[in-house]
Amino acid sequence: MSRYETQMIGDRPRFRLPHPLVLLLFAVGVAAVLTWILPAGQYDRREDPVTHRDVVVAGTYHQVDRAPVGPFAAVVAVPRGIAEAADVIALILLAGGAWVVVDRLGTLGRLVDSLVGGLRDRGLVAIPIISLFFAAMGALENMQEEIIPLIPVLMVLGAGLGIDAVSVVAMSAGAAMIGSAFGPSNPFQAGIAMQLAQLPVSTAALFRLGLLVVAIALWIGWTMRHAARMRTVMPEPSVIARTPVSGRDVLILLVVSAPVVIYVYGSLARGWGFNELSASFLIAGVAAGLIGGLGVGGTTTAYIEGMQSVISAAVLIGIARSISLVLTDGHVIDTILQAMASTLGKTSATSAALLMIPAQSLIHVAVPSVSGQAVLTMPVFVPLTDLLHLPRLAAVLAYEMGAGLTELLTPTNGALMAVLLAAGVPYQRWLRFAIVGAAITLCVGIAGIIVVLAGGAG
């Protein structure tokens, strides 16, 4: 056990939160308890003609018959959540299998060692390079689950650069979440929110792009500060590093990386989802094995072993889904939203705009899908901004900050918990790092809302 996993205070171990699986199961139990405590209610819903999603109708909240979720029903919600997350689980399994095939060929070892060798004398320059890539992917297509099978590769790179596991998670999943939260054209977050607010996606585009640049710069700075403080002595180049990278290695890397590039285009231009990405990784993994000379049998064995290595991470995604299922079954999701909106309506205009951030943050704990939260909250919060004579863009930014930055912290984010599990980072250790980073970038969002309220966003 490493010194980061168990730290001592005197002769007693410091308190540690339980395994991510236990945390999520506990959250399922808490959700079930809430269905017995909170009054049941719901909004009417209609299909939005722009997004083609079911959205709530503001002003239609009404109480309904109570439907408390009992202990057995809460347990049943776990396999139901796994079934609902089947497309994401398939992606994790198939992408993970593809990368293990590449690792089995020795390609990853040679490429990573080559990269480490090139960066050994350049300090922590790899962190901003990698962070910018993942932040761009987050801003473009809300990348999260796709990172899970990449963590073992990034951990090898991190070890070669002498940086700890928290830094690896921060420059990958953390940077992607910052990009998602501030990305002005993220189709699954900002895009949906802007459409539901009836604002063109290009509204204040340069201003919002500026917020993204500043937030990413601050996150990278915070990551590099942590990495520098925790940096260890870099190991000597491995034996593999003395084996030059071949043209076949480059071809294999291009083949297995192609699905991500293709998916960015497919998701933006053709409406692709995780199933198309999973199929692409299956093709790429098999092709990489055959190109590398493993043959059909060797490729199959390596692929299956790769899928086995990410099963635990995949299960966490499904359990996280079961939390919102329990709250939905108990008819309390809309009750929570109504309570938030009613409270905000009683405050001053400026206070309401800023308090929308913690309101959205609290809602996101119960609704861990950013797109699902958009269709749930924006039809309620946008009329509230109109009533208070606030710019609708303020409500959009508050949603992005509240939901997007909470992704970095909440244990109900299955993708985050799966990444931490894959990287071997205890949840409380990540929180000590991420809370400060989230607070720093939140200041950017608050400043943005204040500028919008003052009419200076363009």
N, C-alpha and C positions, 0 to 999 in steps of 0.2 A: 504494500500500500504506500502510495507516494506521500510526501510531506504536505501536498495540497489537499489530499483527501481526508487526512486526520490531523488536526492541529490540536495541541494540548494546551490547556490553561492549568498550570500547576500539575497535579496528578490526575486531573479529570479531563476527559475528551470534550471538546466544544460540541454544543448541540448541533446535530445534523438532521436535516429534513429527510423523510423516508424516500425510498425509491420512487422514481416518476410514476411507475405503475400504481403504487399505493396512493400517491397524491391524486391521481386522476380518479381512481375508484372512490376515494374520499369525497372528491368533488361531485361525483355522481350521487353519493349519499346525501350531501348537503343540498343538491338540487331537488332531490326527492322530499327532503324535510321542508323546503320552501313551498312545495305544492300543498302542504298541509297547513302552512301558516298564512301565506298570502291569499287574498281574495282572488277568485278566478274571474277573468275578463278577457275581452278581445276586441279588436278593431274589425270593421268590415274591410274586405280586400277586393281589389280589382286588378286587372291586367294593365300594366303600363304600356301604351302603344309604342313607346320609343325603345324601352329596354326589353319588352315582352316578358317581364317578370311580374309576379303578384306583389303588389305594394299595398300598404295600409292606407285607409282613407281617413284623413284627419277629422277629428270631431265626432267620430262614430264609436268611440270606446263605450262598451257596455258590459255589465256583469253577466256571467253565464254560470251554469251549474258547476259546482266544484267537482274536480276530478283528481283528487289526491293520488299520488303514485305510491303504492305500497312497496315493502321491501323486495318481494319477489319480482314485481314489475320493474323495479329499478335494476335488478340484476339482469332481467330479460332485455333491458335497454342496451346492455353491453354488446351482446351479439347483434342486435339490431343496428347499433352504431357501426360495428365492424362491417356489416353488410352494406350500409349506406356509404361507407368510405371505400368501397371495393375498387373504384377507379384509382384512388390515390394509393391504396395498398398495392395494387397491381404495378403501378409506376415504381414504387420503392423496390419491389421484388425484382422486376425486370431490369431496371436501371442498375440496381446493385449487382445483379448477376453479370451484366455486361462489363462493369468495371473490374470485377474479380477475374473475369476471363483475361482482360488486358494485364492485370497484375500477375496472373499465373504465367503469362508469356515473358515476364521480366521487363516488359516495355515501360511500365510505370516506374520501376526502380531506376532504370537507366535515365529516363527523362527527368525525374525528380532530382536525382543526383547531379545530372548535368546542369539543371537550373540552380540548384544549391551552389554548385561550384562556381557558376557565373555570378552569384550574388553574395558570396562569402565576404568579399571585400567592400560591399556596398551597404553594410549595416542592415537597416530594416526597410530598405526601399521596396521589398516585395509586398509589404503590407498595403501601401497606397495603391499599387498596381492591381493586386487581387481585389482589394476593397472596391475600387472603381468599377471593376468588371461586374462584381455581384450587385453593387448598387444600381448599375445601369440595367441589369437584368430584373431587379426588383421594380425599378421605375417603368420598365417596358412591359413586363408580363407577370408581376407580383410573385416572383420566384421565391419559393420556400421549400415545399416538399421535395423539389428536384435536387436540393442541396444534400439531402440525407445520404444518398449513396456516394456522394463525393467526399464525405468527411474522412473516411480512412485515407484517401489519397492526400488530402490537405493536412492530415495529421503527420504523415510521413514528411511532407514538405516542411511543416512547422518544426518537427524534430531536427531536420537538417539545418534549419535557420536558427535553432536555439530558442524558439519562442514557445510559450506554454499553450495548453489546450484552450484556455479562455481567449487568448489572442486569435487562435485559429477560428473559433466560433464567431468572434467579433468581426473578423475581416471577411467572413463568408456570410453566414446567416444574419448576423447583426447588420452588416452593411446592406444586405438585400432588403431587410425590413425598413431601414432608414430610407432607402430608395423608394420602396413601396409607399411609405407614409407621405413622402414629400413629392413623389413623382407627379408632375402636372398632367401626364397623359396615361397613367396607369389605368388600363381599361377595366380592371376588376375593382378599383377603389375610387380614384378621382373621377374616372370616366363615368361610372354609374351615378356617383353623387352629383356631378355636374348636370347630367341629363335629368335626374329627378328634380333638381333645383331649377330646371329649364334655363340653364346657362350654357352658352356655347363652350365647348372644350377649350377654345382659344382665349377665353376670358382671362385677362391679366396674365397671359402666358409667360411673358418675360419676367414679371414680378415673381410668379410662382416658381419659375426655373431658377431664379436667384435664390429663393428660399432653399431649394433642393441643393444647390451648390454649396451654400453656407453650412447647411446641416451635415452634408457628407464630409466636408472639410473638418468640421468639429468632431464628428464621430471618428474619422481617421486619426485625428490628433489625439483623442482620448485613447484609442486603441494602441497607438504607437507609444504613448506614455506608459501604459500598462506593460506592453511588451518589453520596453527598455528596462523597466524596473524588475521584471521577472525573468529576464533573459538569462539563459544558462550558457556554459561554454559549449561552443559548437563542436560536434564530433568531427573527427577526421573523415575525409571522403572515404566511402565504403569501397569494397572490392568491385562492386557493380559499377561504381563511378569510373573505374578504369576501362570499362568496356564502352566503346564509343556508341553513340546513338546512331542507328542505321536508318536507311531510307525506309525500310519496312516498319520500324518503330514509328516514324513520322506518319506513315500511311495509316497504321493502326490507330494512332491517336486521332487523326482526322476523321476516320470512320466512326469511332465511338463518340466523338464530340459533335458530329454532324446532326444528331437528333435535336440537340438544344437549339442550334442555329435554325434548323428547319422549322422547329416548333414556334420560335418567335414569329417567323413569317406566317405560319399556319394559324396561330392563335389570333393574330391581328387582322389577317386578310381573309381567312376562310373559317374562322370560328372553331378551330381545333380545340380539343380538350385533352385531358390526361390520357385517354385511351389511345389517341393517335401518337402521343409522345411515347407511351409504353411500347406500342407496336414498333416504333422507330428504334427504340433501344434494343428490342428483341432481335431485329434484323441486324443492327450494328454489332451486337455482341456475338452473334453467330458468325457474321462476316469476319470480325476480328480474330476469332479463334481459328477459322479456316485459313485466313491469310498468314497467321502466325505459325501454322503447321501443327496445331493440336489435333486436327482431324475431327470427325463427327463425334466419336466417343469421348475424346478428351475435352472437347468444347462443351458437350452436354454435362459431363461431370463437373467441370469448373463452374458452369452456369448455375447448376443446382446448388453447389456449395456456396456460391455467391448469394443466392436467394436466402439460403439458410442463415447467413450472417446478418441479414437485416430484418429478420422476422420480428424480433422484439420491437424495433422501431416502428414497423408497420402496424403492430397491434396497438401501440400507443395512439396512433392516428385514429383508429376506430373507436377506442374508448373515449377519446376527447369528443368525438361526434355524439356519443350517447348522452353527454351532459345536456346539450341543447334539446335532444329528443325528450328527456325527462321533463324539462321545463315547458316544452311545447305540449306534451301530453297532459300536463297539469294546468294548462291554460293560464300561466303566470308570466310569460314573456311580455305580453302586451300590458299587463298590470304594472310591471317594473317600468316600462317605457312611459306609461301614462303618469305615473308618480313623478318621474323625472321632469316631464314636460310641464306638469302642473306647478311644480316648484319653481322652475325657471320663469314661468309666466308671471310670477309674483315679484320678481326682482327688477332692478333698473335695466335699461337696454344694454349698457356696456357690461354690467355684471352678468347678464344673461348670456351674452356672446362668449365671455370667457368661461363661465360655468358650464357651458355646453361641452367643454373639453373633459372635465372629470365625469360629467354625466355620460358621455359617449364611452369613456374609459370603463366605467362600472358596467355599462350595458355589454361591453365587449367581453368581459369575463364570462358572462352568461351566453353570449352569442359570439363564438370564436371565429366566425366567418365574416371577413370584412365586407364582402359583397352582400351577404345575407343581412348584415347590420345596416348597410346602406338602404336597402329596400324596406327595412323595418323602421328606421329612424328618420330618414330625410323627409318623407311625406308628412311627418309630424313636426319636425323642427323647422322646416322651411316656412310653413304658415305662421309659426311662432315668430320668426324673424320679421315677416311682413307686418304682423300685429305690433311689433315693437319698433317698426321703421328702421330695421337693420338691413345692411346689404346681404343678399343671399349667399354671397361668396364667403361671408364670415361663418355661416353654418357649415359650408363645405369644408373650410379649413379646420374648424373645430372637430368635425367628424374625422378628418384625416389624422389630426393629432391624437385625438382620444382613442380611436380604434387602432391606428397604425402604430403608434408608439407603445401601446399596451401589448402589442404582439411580442415585444421584447421581454415582457415581464410575466405575463399571466401563465400559470401552469395549465390552464385549459387550452392553450395553444399546443395542439398535438405535435405539430411540426417542430416547434422549439424544443419540446421535451424529447422528441426522438433524436434531434441533433445533439442535444446535451448528452443523451445516453450513448450515442455512437462515439462521441468525443471523450467520454469518461469524465465529464465535468459535473460535479454535484450542483443541484439547482441553486442552493443558497450561495455557493461560490460565484455562480454566474450573476445572481442578483446583486451581490456586492459591487460587481463591475457595471452591470447594465443599468442599475437605477441612476447612477451618476450620469452615464452617457445619455440616457433617455431624458434626464432633467436638463442637461445642457442643450440638447437639440429641441426640447420643448420650448425653451426660451426663444428659439428662432420662430417657432409656430405662433407663440403668443405675440411676439413683435409683429409678425405678419398680420394677425387679426387686428391689432391696434392700428396698423397702417391702413387696412381696409376700412375700418370704422371711421378713420379720419379722411377717407376719400382719396388716399394717395397711392392706390394700387394701380392706377391707370385704367 
